Amino acid sequence: MISVDSLSRSYGDFTAVDQVSFEIGKGEIVGLLGHNGAGKTTIMKMLTGYLEPDSGVINMDGHLISQGAERLKSLIGYLPENLPLYPDMLVADYLEYAAGLRGFRGSQKWQAISYAVEQTDLSSQLIKPIVTLSRGFKQRVGVAQAILHRPRVLILDEPTNGLDPTQAMQMRALIQQCADHATVILSTHIMQEVDAVCDRVMILRNGRLVVDENLVSLNQHTGLILETDANINNVNDSLKQFADITHIELKEGQPDSFQYLLTLSEQSDIRASAAMVAKNILEAGYKIYSLAHEKRDLEALFRQVNSVEGYHHV
């Protein structure tokens, strides 16, 4: 559906996006994650055709966006970080105006508005001025204008920004509902947002794409954390016959206690592996203070990405 190759964009001497490449398939919900200034918004603006890249290629639905931006924009729904709303307008009037900008006329216009209102549950707010709405309902109006034309690609920049926990939960449910009909790209700096709604995460750091990973794979346990009184040579000797252990790393060491990360092969059964590790260490005469699954999650990966200088996983 979307293919991006070597995308770059600078503002003067500042490189906001640096040689970014990725592909997104039809129906995926992809989270763009990174600190403020990582390049998320710039990438989104280039995907919508609002900004031109300095270099690189964007292909959407089999067509280069540089050669048919206006036609491809009809495929895209976009919610920018700063909501494109007119505070003094009634919600109904604003949606009518937005539908007109999308080229809807007559009965098609009202069908489009009815669809967007139903999807965003805005019927109770239609005759209210936008300025009087809560932040959550304003975000819903923003999403409504983005989906009026039933886009094939929905791009949302910080959609839960400023929402309270209940409003954020409602917005996540709305995003998942929209994904039934569109590929969704969601930009955020909130990891829980990606965990809650996305199939895949792309992490940006200083304008570069450093992680592109499926969340199911990311959250799988791939190792064991062992705390024991055995030193590294003792552990290696005790487990050297165990083929499912691909790597043993000393994480922390005290005079009488050592913590190890035991990396397992993809084919291994982590429960059976844990039982075998415990059996071998105890039979060798050493103590086990703790044995647990490695916690590998989005939060841990994000910390690693932003704490290791030069980290580049992709």
N, C-alpha and C positions, 0 to 999 in steps of 0.2 A: 504493500500500500504506500509506504513512505521509505525512500532511500536517500540518505544523506552521505555525501562523500567529500572529505577534506574541507569542511566548512570553516571559514575564518572570517573574523570581523574585528576591526580596530577602531578606536576613537582617539585620533591623534596618535600619541605614542603608547597608549594603553591598549593591549590586546585583550579584548573581552572574550572572544572565542578563538580557539587555536587548534586548527586541523582536526575537527570533530567529525567522526563518521559513525553511522549506525543505520539499522533497518528496523522498521516497525510493521508488523503484519496486521491484516484486517482483524478488527475486533479486540485487539490488545488494549489493556489499560496500563500505560507506562508512566512511572513516576520519575520526573527529573528532580534530583535531590542535590542540594549544595548550599553552602553558606551564602549570605547576601553578597552579591558581586562575583559569584562563581561563573556566571554566563548564562543562566537559565532563561531569563527574560529576553536576552538578545537572540538566543536560538529560536525562541518562540516567535519573535517578531520577524525573523527571517523565514520561518516556516509559513507564516501567514502572508508573506509578500510585502509586509509593511517596511522592512529594511532589506536592502540588497547586501549580499555578502561581498567581502573584498575578493574572496576566492572560494572555490568549491562549488558543488552541484547539489541541487535539491530536486529529486524526482518524486512526484506524487501521482499515484494512479496511472503510472506509465508515461507521464509527461513532465518535461522540465518546467519548473515554476518560472524560470527566467524567460521562457518563450510563450507562456500562456497564463500569466499571473491572474488576469481578470477571470478567465474561465475556471481556474483552479480555486479561486477564492469562493466560488459558489459551492464548493465542496466542503468548505471549512466554517466551523463555528468557533468564535474566539471570545473569551472572557479575559480582558486585560486586568492587571493587578489593580489599577485605578479604574473603578467602575465607570462605564460610558453612559451615565444617567443624567437626565435633566431634572433636578430636584423639584421644580415647580409644576411639572407635568403630572397628571394622573397616570396611574399605572396603565390603564387601558389605552389612553392617548399615546403614551410612550411606545407601547407595543404596536399600535397601529402605525405610528411613525416609522418604527424599525422595520415592520413588514413592508411598508412602502419603499424603503431604501433597498430592500431585498428584491424588489420588482413585483411583489404580489399586488394584484388588483381584484376588485369585486369579491365574489364568493371565495376565491382562493385565499384572499387576504384573511378573511374571517376564519377560514378553516385552519390556516397557519397559526393565527393567534389562539384559537381554541385549543389546538394541539399543545402549544407551548404553555398555556395556562394550566391545562390538565396535568402535564408532565411535572410542573413546578409547584402545583397546588397553590395557585395565586388567586383563585376565584373570589376569596373573601377580601382581597386587597385591591380589586380592580378600580374602584372609584375613590381611592385614597391618593393624595399627593405623595409622590415618592419621598419627599423630604420628611414626611411623618412616619415612614416605615422604620422598623428595627433594622439593625445591620444584617441580620439573617434574611429578612424579606428583601432587602436591597440586593443581596447576593443572588437570591432567587430570580429577581427581575433581570439581573445581569445574565444569568444562565438562560432565562426565557428568550432574550433577544438573540442569544447565541445558537439556539436550537430551532428557531422559527421555521427554517427552511430544511429541517431534518438533515443536518450535515453528515457527511461520511467520516469527517475528521473533526473532533472537538478538542480545542486547545484551551486549557484553563490555567491561568496564572494566579497562584496563591488564592484558590477559591474559598478557603476557610479563614483567610486573614481577618482578624478582629472578631471572630465569632466566639460565643461562649460554648462550653462543652456540648450542650444540648443542640444548639444550632449547627455546630460542626458535625455532629452525628447525623443530623438531618441532611446536611449537604453531602456527606459521604454516601448516604442512601440514594440521593438524587443522582450523583455521579455514576453509581453502579447501574441505576436504571437507564441513564442515557447511553451507557456502554452496550446495552442490548442492540442498539442500532448504529453505533459509531465507534471508530477507533478513538481512544481518549489519550491525550498527553496531558499530564498533570504536573505542574511545576510547584514545588514547595520547599521550604527548609525545615519542615516538621516531619520527622521520621515516622511518627505514628500515623500520619496521613497516608504515607506510601504503604505501610504495613496493612492498613485497614482496607484499602480499595484496589491496590495495584497488583498486576500479575508479574511485573518486572520493574527493576530499578536501574536507572542510569545515574551515577554519581559524578558530578562535575567538581573540579578543583582548579582554581585559577585559569578558567577558560578551557581546560582540557578534560576529556572524558576519561576517567580513571577506572570506573567499574561499570559493567553492563551485565547484569545477572538476573536470572529468573528467581523470584522470591521463594518458590518451593524448594529449589536447590539450595538457596542461601540458608534457609532455616533447617536444613537437614543436619543431624548430628554426624560428624565425620571423624570424631576422635574421643578419647577418654582423658580425663585429668586424674592422675594418680599421685597421691601423697604418701610417702613411705620413708622408712629409715635406710633403705638401700641406696647406695651411691650409683652413679651412672654406669659404672662397670658391672656392678651387681645386677642392675636392672637389665642391661644388655644380655648378660649371661643367662638370666632367668627367662627371658622372652625371645632369645635368638632363634628358637625353633618355630616361633609363632608367625606363620607366613602372612597373616592378615594385618600385622603391624608393619607399616611402610616406613615409619620414621619415629624416633624417640628424641624429644627435645627437653632439656632441663630448663624449666621456667623460673624456679626460685630454689634457693638452697640455704639451709640453716645448718648449724653444727650437727644436729641429730634428726633433721627432717628435710626431705627434698620433694619438690613438686615437678612432675613431668607431664608433657603433652604427648600422648600416644596417638599418632595419626593412623587411621585405618584405611584399608582399601575400600573402593566403592562397593565391592561385592560382599563385604563382611556384614554379619549380623551383629549389631552393636551390643545386644544383650548377651549373646553367646561369647562375644569377645571379652566383655567385662568379667564374666564368670571365669574364663580361661586365665585372664591376667591375674585375678585374685587367687586362683588355685596355684598358679606357678610361683607367684611371689611368696605366698604363705608356705608352700612346700619347700622353698629355698631357705626358710627360716627367718624371713624378714617380716616386719610389721606393716600393716596398711592402716594409715590414719584416715584416708578418705579415697573414694573411687567414684567418679561421677562423669556423666556425659559432658563433653565440651559444649559450652554455650556459644554457638555461632549464630549471631543474629544481625539484623540491619544496624542496630545501634552500635554494636561492637565494630562492625566493618566501617561504619562512618567515622568513628573515633580513630581507627587505624589509618584510614585514608587521609585524614586531616592532621595527623600527628607525625607521620613519617614523611620527611622531606624527599621529594622526588618519587613518591609512590606512583606506580603506573601499572595497573592490573590488566587493562584491556590489551 
